[in-house]
Amino acid sequence: MTNRERFLRTMHYEPVDYPPVFLDGPWSDTYERWYTEGYPKGMDLGTFLGVAEPFKYHGCGIDTFLIPAITPAVIEETDEYILRRDCYGATLKDFKGRTTMPFWLDYAVKTPADLLALTERLEWHNGAGRIPADWDAKVAEWRRDRLGAVAYGGSYYGILRNLMGMEALSLMYYDAPYAIRRYSDVYHELIMRILEKIFADLKGEVIMIQFGEDFAYKTAPLLSPALYREFIMPYHRAVVDLARSHGVDLFFFDSDGNINEMLPHMLEAGINLIYPVECAADMDPLALRRTYGRQLRMLGGIDKMAVARGPAAIEAELQRKVPPLLREGGFMPRIDHSVGTDISLPNFVYYFRRLKELCGMPENPAAPYLKI
């Protein structure tokens, strides 16, 4: 059974020999800690863990944002921080030697006119400047390797927040809704043209559509369900309908934070697979399964804080969640977002060894992690 088959069967609640392994993402600072604890420098995580075939797929690589793009640049660098401009035109301050999010200082979009001016850079123009020069070769390769492709369904909140900041976006929904609608209509038209190109060229190879919004924090969403239904849901629904007409029925949604209040509306839109199921934000995969049953699929749900606390906490976390959810299907266990510096290498090794055992994954006796 291939990982593509394992993934599709798992997410359709069908039997598998074991769920595919979706490797966790340690931060660069986490690797620095792990080097002092025995991790071999230069070794990729899959090799270290003895995972010969981690679950992989192809991202389609067609440019879905501004052309011409906003060019990232370093504005200032000191011993303590890097001041930089990102691809959304925001000014950020990254502090050196700290595993933390950057500090946002300024944003590119300050007025409705600023937002509307960007629409000219979201035109499809028959793919000019958006489709990679080696697209045909990539399509041929993807058809041969059969890993499957994941197409991007767009970001109708997250990109706007990156362009103007959460506070300005929250106000613009009420003060200038016409600007958000106009921008979103043009952006959505671009996304749909790209999807039509992908479905035409990759018949049968698209296994999932991915949305990325990051529209919640620890206790609640950053916008109301009413705003979601008015400004975002119609676009999600249209993407879902197009994809379903091409035989794709899995719709992956990436958002940290507590999205409990939003889930009924997202499910109504057709979104049916969520990540990372962040435990610290009261996203409990067992409770979600009780509430939504087989409507909802989940990736993640393993509390990173429990992994940081060590074997006893890891054992309790895994035993509570993994066996019952794997029995039902529609679930791939993974640490609920990236692996931070508070997770030691011995604790991560213990977590992964026990996860493999509970999932029934074959062990590679030569895996370097077994020696930690």
C-alpha positions as a Markdown table, in Angstrom:
| # | Residue | x | y | z |
|---|---|---|---|---|
| 1 | Met | 0.0 | 0.0 | 0.0 |
| 2 | Thr | 1.4 | 3.4 | -0.9 |
| 3 | Asn | 1.3 | 6.5 | 1.3 |
| 4 | Arg | -1.1 | 8.1 | -1.1 |
| 5 | Glu | -3.4 | 5.1 | -0.7 |
| 6 | Arg | -2.9 | 5.2 | 3.1 |
| 7 | Phe | -3.8 | 8.8 | 3.2 |
| 8 | Leu | -6.9 | 8.6 | 1.1 |
| 9 | Arg | -8.1 | 5.5 | 2.8 |
| 10 | Thr | -7.5 | 7.0 | 6.3 |
| 11 | Met | -9.4 | 10.2 | 5.4 |
| 12 | His | -12.3 | 8.2 | 3.9 |
| 13 | Tyr | -12.6 | 6.0 | 7.1 |
| 14 | Glu | -11.4 | 2.9 | 5.3 |
| 15 | Pro | -9.0 | 0.3 | 6.7 |
| 16 | Val | -5.3 | 0.7 | 6.3 |
| 17 | Asp | -2.2 | -1.3 | 7.5 |
| 18 | Tyr | -1.1 | 1.9 | 9.3 |
| 19 | Pro | -1.6 | 5.6 | 8.8 |
| 20 | Pro | 1.0 | 7.5 | 6.7 |
| 21 | Val | 3.7 | 9.3 | 8.7 |
| 22 | Phe | 3.5 | 13.1 | 8.3 |
| 23 | Leu | 6.8 | 14.3 | 9.8 |
| 24 | Asp | 6.8 | 17.0 | 12.4 |
| 25 | Gly | 8.6 | 20.3 | 11.9 |
| 26 | Pro | 11.3 | 21.2 | 14.4 |
| 27 | Trp | 12.3 | 24.9 | 14.6 |
| 28 | Ser | 15.9 | 25.7 | 13.6 |
| 29 | Asp | 16.6 | 26.6 | 17.2 |
| 30 | Thr | 15.2 | 23.1 | 18.2 |
| 31 | Tyr | 17.8 | 21.5 | 16.0 |
| 32 | Glu | 20.5 | 23.6 | 17.7 |
| 33 | Arg | 19.4 | 22.2 | 21.0 |
| 34 | Trp | 19.2 | 18.6 | 19.7 |
| 35 | Tyr | 22.7 | 18.8 | 18.3 |
| 36 | Thr | 23.9 | 19.1 | 21.9 |
| 37 | Glu | 21.8 | 16.1 | 22.8 |
| 38 | Gly | 23.0 | 13.7 | 20.1 |
| 39 | Tyr | 21.2 | 14.5 | 16.9 |
| 40 | Pro | 23.6 | 14.0 | 13.9 |
| 41 | Lys | 24.3 | 17.3 | 12.2 |
| 42 | Gly | 23.3 | 17.4 | 8.5 |
| 43 | Met | 20.8 | 14.4 | 8.8 |
| 44 | Asp | 17.3 | 15.0 | 7.7 |
| 45 | Leu | 14.5 | 14.0 | 10.1 |
| 46 | Gly | 13.1 | 11.2 | 8.0 |
| 47 | Thr | 16.5 | 9.4 | 7.9 |
| 48 | Phe | 17.0 | 10.0 | 11.6 |
| 49 | Leu | 13.6 | 8.5 | 12.5 |
| 50 | Gly | 14.0 | 5.6 | 10.1 |
| 51 | Val | 11.0 | 6.7 | 8.0 |
| 52 | Ala | 11.9 | 5.6 | 4.5 |
| 53 | Glu | 8.7 | 7.1 | 3.0 |
| 54 | Pro | 7.2 | 10.0 | 5.0 |
| 55 | Phe | 3.9 | 11.2 | 3.5 |
| 56 | Lys | 4.7 | 13.6 | 0.7 |
| 57 | Tyr | 2.8 | 15.3 | -2.0 |
| 58 | His | 3.4 | 17.8 | -4.7 |
| 59 | Gly | 2.4 | 21.5 | -4.3 |
| 60 | Cys | 1.5 | 22.8 | -7.7 |
| 61 | Gly | 3.7 | 25.8 | -7.7 |
| 62 | Ile | 1.6 | 28.2 | -9.8 |
| 63 | Asp | 1.9 | 31.8 | -8.4 |
| 64 | Thr | -1.3 | 32.7 | -6.6 |
| 65 | Phe | -0.4 | 36.2 | -5.4 |
| 66 | Leu | 0.8 | 39.6 | -6.6 |
| 67 | Ile | 2.6 | 40.0 | -9.9 |
| 68 | Pro | 4.8 | 41.9 | -9.8 |
| 69 | Ala | 5.6 | 40.6 | -6.3 |
| 70 | Ile | 6.6 | 42.6 | -3.3 |
| 71 | Thr | 10.3 | 41.9 | -2.9 |
| 72 | Pro | 11.4 | 40.9 | 0.6 |
| 73 | Ala | 14.4 | 42.8 | 1.9 |
| 74 | Val | 16.6 | 43.3 | 5.0 |
| 75 | Ile | 16.3 | 46.9 | 6.1 |
| 76 | Glu | 18.6 | 46.7 | 9.1 |
| 77 | Glu | 20.6 | 44.1 | 11.0 |
| 78 | Thr | 22.3 | 44.3 | 14.4 |
| 79 | Asp | 23.6 | 41.8 | 16.9 |
| 80 | Glu | 20.2 | 41.7 | 18.5 |
| 81 | Tyr | 17.7 | 41.7 | 15.6 |
| 82 | Ile | 16.9 | 41.8 | 11.9 |
| 83 | Leu | 14.5 | 44.4 | 10.6 |
| 84 | Arg | 13.0 | 43.2 | 7.3 |
| 85 | Arg | 10.2 | 43.6 | 4.8 |
| 86 | Asp | 8.3 | 40.5 | 4.0 |
| 87 | Cys | 6.5 | 39.4 | 0.8 |
| 88 | Tyr | 3.3 | 41.2 | 2.0 |
| 89 | Gly | 5.1 | 44.5 | 2.4 |
| 90 | Ala | 5.0 | 44.4 | 6.2 |
| 91 | Thr | 7.9 | 45.5 | 8.3 |
| 92 | Leu | 8.9 | 43.0 | 10.9 |
| 93 | Lys | 11.5 | 42.8 | 13.6 |
| 94 | Asp | 13.1 | 39.3 | 14.1 |
| 95 | Phe | 15.0 | 38.9 | 17.4 |
| 96 | Lys | 18.1 | 36.8 | 17.2 |
| 97 | Gly | 18.7 | 33.9 | 19.5 |
| 98 | Arg | 15.0 | 33.6 | 20.5 |
| 99 | Thr | 12.5 | 31.0 | 19.3 |
| 100 | Thr | 9.5 | 33.3 | 18.9 |
| 101 | Met | 7.3 | 35.0 | 16.3 |
| 102 | Pro | 8.6 | 38.3 | 14.9 |
| 103 | Phe | 7.2 | 41.7 | 16.0 |
| 104 | Trp | 5.1 | 43.4 | 13.3 |
| 105 | Leu | 5.9 | 47.1 | 13.1 |
| 106 | Asp | 4.1 | 48.3 | 9.9 |
| 107 | Tyr | 1.9 | 47.1 | 7.1 |
| 108 | Ala | 1.7 | 47.8 | 3.3 |
| 109 | Val | -2.1 | 48.4 | 3.2 |
| 110 | Lys | -3.4 | 51.3 | 5.2 |
| 111 | Thr | -6.5 | 52.5 | 3.3 |
| 112 | Pro | -9.2 | 50.9 | 1.1 |
| 113 | Ala | -7.5 | 52.6 | -1.9 |
| 114 | Asp | -4.2 | 50.8 | -1.1 |
| 115 | Leu | -6.1 | 47.5 | -1.1 |
| 116 | Leu | -7.9 | 48.2 | -4.3 |
| 117 | Ala | -4.7 | 49.2 | -6.0 |
| 118 | Leu | -3.4 | 45.6 | -5.5 |
| 119 | Thr | -6.2 | 44.1 | -7.6 |
| 120 | Glu | -4.4 | 45.0 | -10.9 |
| 121 | Arg | -1.6 | 42.6 | -9.7 |
| 122 | Leu | -4.0 | 39.7 | -9.3 |
| 123 | Glu | -5.1 | 39.2 | -12.9 |
| 124 | Trp | -4.7 | 35.8 | -14.5 |
| 125 | His | -3.5 | 37.0 | -17.9 |
| 126 | Asn | -3.6 | 33.4 | -19.2 |
| 127 | Gly | -1.0 | 32.4 | -16.6 |
| 128 | Ala | 1.7 | 34.7 | -17.9 |
| 129 | Gly | 4.4 | 35.0 | -15.2 |
| 130 | Arg | 2.5 | 32.6 | -13.0 |
| 131 | Ile | 3.0 | 29.1 | -14.5 |
| 132 | Pro | 6.5 | 27.7 | -14.0 |
| 133 | Ala | 8.6 | 27.4 | -17.1 |
| 134 | Asp | 9.0 | 23.7 | -16.4 |
| 135 | Trp | 5.3 | 23.1 | -15.7 |
| 136 | Asp | 4.9 | 20.4 | -18.5 |
| 137 | Ala | 7.9 | 18.5 | -17.2 |
| 138 | Lys | 6.6 | 18.6 | -13.7 |
| 139 | Val | 3.2 | 17.4 | -14.7 |
| 140 | Ala | 4.8 | 14.4 | -16.5 |
| 141 | Glu | 7.0 | 13.6 | -13.5 |
| 142 | Trp | 4.0 | 13.8 | -11.1 |
| 143 | Arg | 2.0 | 11.5 | -13.2 |
| 144 | Arg | 4.8 | 9.0 | -13.1 |
| 145 | Asp | 5.6 | 9.1 | -9.4 |
| 146 | Arg | 1.9 | 9.1 | -8.3 |
| 147 | Leu | 2.5 | 10.8 | -5.0 |
| 148 | Gly | -0.5 | 13.0 | -5.7 |
| 149 | Ala | -0.8 | 16.8 | -5.9 |
| 150 | Val | -2.4 | 19.3 | -3.5 |
| 151 | Ala | -3.9 | 22.4 | -5.0 |
| 152 | Tyr | -4.3 | 25.7 | -3.2 |
| 153 | Gly | -7.8 | 27.0 | -2.6 |
| 154 | Gly | -6.8 | 30.4 | -1.5 |
| 155 | Ser | -6.6 | 32.6 | 1.6 |
| 156 | Tyr | -9.5 | 35.0 | 2.1 |
| 157 | Tyr | -8.6 | 36.2 | 5.6 |
| 158 | Gly | -5.0 | 35.3 | 6.3 |
| 159 | Ile | -3.5 | 37.2 | 3.3 |
| 160 | Leu | -5.6 | 40.3 | 4.1 |
| 161 | Arg | -4.4 | 40.2 | 7.7 |
| 162 | Asn | -0.9 | 39.9 | 6.5 |
| 163 | Leu | -1.3 | 42.9 | 4.2 |
| 164 | Met | -2.9 | 45.3 | 6.8 |
| 165 | Gly | -2.9 | 43.7 | 10.2 |
| 166 | Met | -5.7 | 42.3 | 12.3 |
| 167 | Glu | -7.0 | 45.6 | 13.7 |
| 168 | Ala | -7.2 | 47.4 | 10.4 |
| 169 | Leu | -8.8 | 44.4 | 8.7 |
| 170 | Ser | -11.4 | 44.1 | 11.5 |
| 171 | Leu | -12.3 | 47.8 | 11.0 |
| 172 | Met | -12.3 | 47.6 | 7.2 |
| 173 | Tyr | -15.0 | 44.8 | 7.2 |
| 174 | Tyr | -17.3 | 47.5 | 8.6 |
| 175 | Asp | -15.9 | 50.8 | 7.3 |
| 176 | Ala | -15.1 | 49.7 | 3.7 |
| 177 | Pro | -16.7 | 46.3 | 2.9 |
| 178 | Tyr | -16.8 | 47.2 | -0.8 |
| 179 | Ala | -12.9 | 47.2 | -0.9 |
| 180 | Ile | -12.7 | 43.8 | 0.7 |
| 181 | Arg | -15.4 | 42.4 | -1.6 |
| 182 | Arg | -13.7 | 43.9 | -4.7 |
| 183 | Tyr | -10.3 | 42.6 | -3.7 |
| 184 | Ser | -11.7 | 39.1 | -2.8 |
| 185 | Asp | -13.6 | 38.9 | -6.1 |
| 186 | Val | -10.5 | 39.5 | -8.2 |
| 187 | Tyr | -8.4 | 37.2 | -6.0 |
| 188 | His | -11.0 | 34.5 | -6.2 |
| 189 | Glu | -11.2 | 34.7 | -10.0 |
| 190 | Leu | -7.4 | 34.2 | -10.1 |
| 191 | Ile | -7.7 | 31.1 | -7.8 |
| 192 | Met | -10.4 | 29.6 | -9.9 |
| 193 | Arg | -8.5 | 30.1 | -13.1 |
| 194 | Ile | -5.5 | 28.4 | -11.5 |
| 195 | Leu | -7.5 | 25.5 | -10.3 |
| 196 | Glu | -9.1 | 25.0 | -13.7 |
| 197 | Lys | -5.6 | 24.8 | -15.2 |
| 198 | Ile | -4.5 | 22.3 | -12.5 |
| 199 | Phe | -7.5 | 20.1 | -13.0 |
| 200 | Ala | -7.1 | 20.2 | -16.8 |
| 201 | Asp | -3.4 | 19.2 | -16.7 |
| 202 | Leu | -3.4 | 16.9 | -13.7 |
| 203 | Lys | -6.5 | 14.8 | -14.3 |
| 204 | Gly | -6.9 | 12.3 | -11.4 |
| 205 | Glu | -3.7 | 13.4 | -9.6 |
| 206 | Val | -5.1 | 16.1 | -7.3 |
| 207 | Ile | -5.8 | 14.4 | -3.9 |
| 208 | Met | -6.8 | 17.4 | -1.8 |
| 209 | Ile | -7.4 | 21.2 | -1.8 |
| 210 | Gln | -5.7 | 23.3 | 0.9 |
| 211 | Phe | -6.9 | 26.5 | 2.5 |
| 212 | Gly | -4.7 | 28.6 | 4.8 |
| 213 | Glu | -6.4 | 31.3 | 6.9 |
| 214 | Asp | -4.9 | 31.2 | 10.5 |
| 215 | Phe | -8.0 | 33.1 | 11.7 |
| 216 | Ala | -8.1 | 32.2 | 15.4 |
| 217 | Tyr | -6.2 | 32.8 | 18.6 |
| 218 | Lys | -6.1 | 30.8 | 21.9 |
| 219 | Thr | -9.7 | 31.3 | 22.9 |
| 220 | Ala | -11.8 | 32.2 | 19.8 |
| 221 | Pro | -11.7 | 33.1 | 16.1 |
| 222 | Leu | -10.5 | 36.5 | 15.1 |
| 223 | Leu | -13.7 | 37.2 | 13.2 |
| 224 | Ser | -17.3 | 36.4 | 13.8 |
| 225 | Pro | -19.2 | 33.5 | 12.1 |
| 226 | Ala | -21.4 | 36.2 | 10.5 |
| 227 | Leu | -18.3 | 37.8 | 8.9 |
| 228 | Tyr | -17.1 | 34.4 | 7.8 |
| 229 | Arg | -20.4 | 33.6 | 6.1 |
| 230 | Glu | -20.6 | 37.0 | 4.4 |
| 231 | Phe | -17.0 | 37.6 | 3.3 |
| 232 | Ile | -15.3 | 34.2 | 3.1 |
| 233 | Met | -17.7 | 31.3 | 3.0 |
| 234 | Pro | -19.0 | 31.9 | -0.6 |
| 235 | Tyr | -15.4 | 31.7 | -2.0 |
| 236 | His | -14.7 | 28.5 | 0.0 |
| 237 | Arg | -18.0 | 27.0 | -1.2 |
| 238 | Ala | -17.2 | 27.8 | -4.9 |
| 239 | Val | -13.8 | 26.2 | -4.6 |
| 240 | Val | -15.3 | 23.1 | -3.0 |
| 241 | Asp | -17.9 | 22.9 | -5.7 |
| 242 | Leu | -15.4 | 23.2 | -8.5 |
| 243 | Ala | -13.1 | 20.6 | -6.9 |
| 244 | Arg | -15.9 | 18.1 | -6.3 |
| 245 | Ser | -16.9 | 18.4 | -10.0 |
| 246 | His | -13.4 | 17.0 | -10.7 |
| 247 | Gly | -13.6 | 14.2 | -8.2 |
| 248 | Val | -11.7 | 15.8 | -5.2 |
| 249 | Asp | -13.5 | 15.5 | -1.9 |
| 250 | Leu | -10.9 | 16.4 | 0.8 |
| 251 | Phe | -10.6 | 20.0 | 1.8 |
| 252 | Phe | -7.7 | 20.8 | 4.2 |
| 253 | Phe | -7.9 | 23.9 | 6.4 |
| 254 | Asp | -4.8 | 25.2 | 8.3 |
| 255 | Ser | -5.5 | 27.4 | 11.3 |
| 256 | Asp | -3.9 | 27.6 | 14.7 |
| 257 | Gly | -6.1 | 28.6 | 17.6 |
| 258 | Asn | -9.6 | 27.9 | 18.7 |
| 259 | Ile | -11.9 | 27.5 | 15.7 |
| 260 | Asn | -14.7 | 25.6 | 17.6 |
| 261 | Glu | -17.2 | 28.4 | 17.0 |
| 262 | Met | -16.4 | 28.4 | 13.3 |
| 263 | Leu | -16.4 | 24.7 | 12.6 |
| 264 | Pro | -20.1 | 24.3 | 11.8 |
| 265 | His | -19.9 | 27.0 | 9.2 |
| 266 | Met | -16.7 | 25.6 | 7.7 |
| 267 | Leu | -18.3 | 22.2 | 7.5 |
| 268 | Glu | -21.3 | 23.7 | 5.8 |
| 269 | Ala | -18.9 | 25.3 | 3.2 |
| 270 | Gly | -17.5 | 21.8 | 2.6 |
| 271 | Ile | -14.2 | 22.0 | 4.5 |
| 272 | Asn | -13.7 | 18.6 | 6.1 |
| 273 | Leu | -10.1 | 18.3 | 7.3 |
| 274 | Ile | -8.4 | 20.5 | 9.9 |
| 275 | Tyr | -4.9 | 21.0 | 11.2 |
| 276 | Pro | -3.2 | 21.4 | 13.7 |
| 277 | Val | -6.0 | 20.8 | 16.2 |
| 278 | Glu | -4.2 | 22.9 | 18.8 |
| 279 | Cys | -4.7 | 21.5 | 22.3 |
| 280 | Ala | -3.7 | 24.6 | 24.2 |
| 281 | Ala | -6.5 | 26.4 | 22.3 |
| 282 | Asp | -9.1 | 23.9 | 23.6 |
| 283 | Met | -9.2 | 21.9 | 20.3 |
| 284 | Asp | -9.6 | 18.4 | 21.6 |
| 285 | Pro | -9.8 | 15.8 | 18.8 |
| 286 | Leu | -11.8 | 13.3 | 20.9 |
| 287 | Ala | -14.4 | 16.0 | 21.7 |
| 288 | Leu | -14.5 | 17.1 | 18.0 |
| 289 | Arg | -15.1 | 13.4 | 17.0 |
| 290 | Arg | -18.0 | 13.2 | 19.5 |
| 291 | Thr | -19.5 | 16.4 | 18.1 |
| 292 | Tyr | -19.0 | 16.0 | 14.4 |
| 293 | Gly | -18.5 | 12.3 | 13.8 |
| 294 | Arg | -17.3 | 11.3 | 10.4 |
| 295 | Gln | -18.0 | 14.7 | 8.9 |
| 296 | Leu | -14.6 | 15.9 | 10.1 |
| 297 | Arg | -11.1 | 14.6 | 9.5 |
| 298 | Met | -8.1 | 15.7 | 11.6 |
| 299 | Leu | -4.4 | 16.0 | 11.3 |
| 300 | Gly | -2.4 | 16.8 | 14.5 |
| 301 | Gly | -4.0 | 16.9 | 17.9 |
| 302 | Ile | -1.0 | 15.7 | 20.0 |
| 303 | Asp | -0.2 | 18.2 | 22.6 |
| 304 | Lys | 3.3 | 19.6 | 22.2 |
| 305 | Met | 3.4 | 20.6 | 25.8 |
| 306 | Ala | 2.8 | 17.0 | 26.9 |
| 307 | Val | 5.7 | 15.9 | 24.7 |
| 308 | Ala | 7.9 | 18.5 | 26.3 |
| 309 | Arg | 7.0 | 17.2 | 29.8 |
| 310 | Gly | 8.4 | 13.8 | 29.2 |
| 311 | Pro | 7.5 | 10.1 | 29.1 |
| 312 | Ala | 4.7 | 9.9 | 31.6 |
| 313 | Ala | 2.9 | 12.9 | 30.1 |
| 314 | Ile | 3.6 | 11.6 | 26.5 |
| 315 | Glu | 2.2 | 8.1 | 27.4 |
| 316 | Ala | -1.0 | 9.6 | 28.9 |
| 317 | Glu | -1.5 | 11.9 | 25.9 |
| 318 | Leu | -0.9 | 9.2 | 23.3 |
| 319 | Gln | -3.0 | 6.5 | 25.0 |
| 320 | Arg | -5.9 | 8.8 | 25.5 |
| 321 | Lys | -6.1 | 9.9 | 21.9 |
| 322 | Val | -4.4 | 7.6 | 19.4 |
| 323 | Pro | -6.0 | 4.2 | 19.8 |
| 324 | Pro | -9.6 | 5.3 | 19.8 |
| 325 | Leu | -9.2 | 7.8 | 17.0 |
| 326 | Leu | -7.2 | 5.4 | 14.8 |
| 327 | Arg | -9.8 | 2.7 | 15.3 |
| 328 | Glu | -12.4 | 5.0 | 13.7 |
| 329 | Gly | -10.2 | 6.5 | 11.1 |
| 330 | Gly | -10.2 | 10.0 | 9.6 |
| 331 | Phe | -7.3 | 11.0 | 11.9 |
| 332 | Met | -3.5 | 11.3 | 11.4 |
| 333 | Pro | -1.7 | 11.9 | 14.7 |
| 334 | Arg | 1.0 | 14.7 | 14.7 |
| 335 | Ile | 2.3 | 17.2 | 17.2 |
| 336 | Asp | -0.1 | 20.1 | 17.2 |
| 337 | His | 2.2 | 22.5 | 15.2 |
| 338 | Ser | 5.9 | 22.8 | 15.1 |
| 339 | Val | 8.4 | 21.2 | 17.5 |
| 340 | Gly | 9.7 | 24.0 | 19.8 |
| 341 | Thr | 12.9 | 24.3 | 21.8 |
| 342 | Asp | 11.2 | 23.1 | 25.0 |
| 343 | Ile | 11.0 | 19.5 | 23.5 |
| 344 | Ser | 14.2 | 17.7 | 24.2 |
| 345 | Leu | 15.6 | 15.1 | 21.8 |
| 346 | Pro | 15.1 | 12.2 | 24.3 |
| 347 | Asn | 11.5 | 13.3 | 24.8 |
| 348 | Phe | 10.9 | 13.6 | 21.1 |
| 349 | Val | 12.5 | 10.2 | 20.5 |
| 350 | Tyr | 10.3 | 8.6 | 23.2 |
| 351 | Tyr | 7.2 | 10.2 | 21.6 |
| 352 | Phe | 8.0 | 9.0 | 18.2 |
| 353 | Arg | 8.9 | 5.5 | 19.2 |
| 354 | Arg | 5.6 | 5.1 | 21.1 |
| 355 | Leu | 3.6 | 6.7 | 18.3 |
| 356 | Lys | 5.0 | 4.2 | 15.8 |
| 357 | Glu | 4.2 | 1.4 | 18.1 |
| 358 | Leu | 0.6 | 2.5 | 18.7 |
| 359 | Cys | 0.1 | 3.1 | 14.9 |
| 360 | Gly | 1.5 | -0.2 | 14.0 |
| 361 | Met | 4.2 | 1.3 | 11.8 |
| 362 | Pro | 7.1 | -1.0 | 10.9 |
| 363 | Glu | 10.3 | -0.2 | 12.7 |
| 364 | Asn | 13.7 | 0.2 | 11.0 |
| 365 | Pro | 16.3 | -1.3 | 13.3 |
| 366 | Ala | 19.0 | 0.8 | 11.8 |
| 367 | Ala | 17.2 | 4.1 | 12.6 |
| 368 | Pro | 19.6 | 6.4 | 14.4 |
| 369 | Tyr | 16.9 | 7.7 | 16.8 |
| 370 | Leu | 16.8 | 4.2 | 18.4 |
| 371 | Lys | 20.2 | 4.8 | 19.9 |
| 372 | Ile | 19.2 | 8.0 | 21.7 |
